[in-house]
Amino acid sequence: MVGINVVLKQDITSDALSGLGKFGKVLNTYPEINALTMRVRQSDLLAIQRLPFVAAANEDAEAVAAY
């Protein structure tokens, strides 16, 4: 399982959450930017990216502080 960040082409609706929920667990939603985070199987990422209401979906990257 991997963490992903998803940006939608629309508002976050119950239909969108239901469609995404078929692939894994929605962890957090950010309605002000139509985005959410999920935990899914890596093999499902391409299918999520191809959903008609998804603008972008990418694997989460670890933030590293620059000193």
C-alpha positions as CSV (number, residue, x, y, z in Angstrom):
1,M,0.0,0.0,0.0
2,V,1.1,3.5,-0.8
3,G,0.0,7.0,0.1
4,I,-1.3,9.1,-2.8
5,N,-2.4,12.7,-3.3
6,V,-5.4,13.2,-5.5
7,V,-6.7,16.5,-7.0
8,L,-10.2,16.4,-8.5
9,K,-11.7,18.3,-11.4
10,Q,-14.7,19.0,-9.3
11,D,-15.9,19.5,-5.7
12,I,-15.4,16.6,-3.4
13,T,-18.8,14.8,-3.5
14,S,-20.1,11.6,-2.0
15,D,-20.1,10.1,-5.5
16,A,-16.4,10.9,-6.0
17,L,-15.6,9.5,-2.5
18,S,-17.6,6.4,-3.3
19,G,-15.8,5.9,-6.6
20,L,-12.3,6.4,-5.0
21,G,-13.3,4.3,-2.0
22,K,-13.4,1.2,-4.3
23,F,-9.6,1.5,-4.5
24,G,-8.6,2.2,-0.9
25,K,-9.1,4.3,2.1
26,V,-9.6,8.1,1.9
27,L,-7.5,9.5,4.7
28,N,-7.9,13.3,4.5
29,T,-10.0,15.7,2.4
30,Y,-9.1,19.3,1.5
31,P,-12.3,20.7,0.0
32,E,-10.8,24.2,-0.4
33,I,-8.5,22.9,-3.1
34,N,-10.6,19.8,-4.2
35,A,-7.9,17.4,-3.0
36,L,-7.6,14.4,-0.8
37,T,-5.1,11.8,0.4
38,M,-5.6,8.1,0.2
39,R,-3.9,4.8,0.9
40,V,-4.2,2.4,-2.1
41,R,-2.4,-0.5,-3.8
42,Q,0.4,0.8,-6.1
43,S,-1.2,-1.2,-8.9
44,D,-4.4,0.9,-8.7
45,L,-2.8,4.3,-9.2
46,L,-3.1,4.3,-13.0
47,A,-6.8,3.4,-12.7
48,I,-7.4,6.2,-10.3
49,Q,-5.5,8.6,-12.6
50,R,-7.9,7.6,-15.4
51,L,-11.1,8.4,-13.6
52,P,-13.0,11.1,-15.4
53,F,-13.3,13.3,-12.3
54,V,-9.6,13.1,-11.3
55,A,-7.3,15.9,-12.5
56,A,-4.1,14.3,-11.0
57,A,-3.1,11.5,-8.7
58,N,0.5,10.9,-7.6
59,E,2.3,8.9,-5.0
60,D,3.1,10.8,-1.9
61,A,6.7,11.8,-1.5
62,E,8.5,12.2,1.8
63,A,9.2,15.9,2.6
64,V,12.9,16.5,3.3
65,A,14.0,19.7,5.0
66,A,16.8,21.6,3.4
67,Y,19.4,23.0,5.8
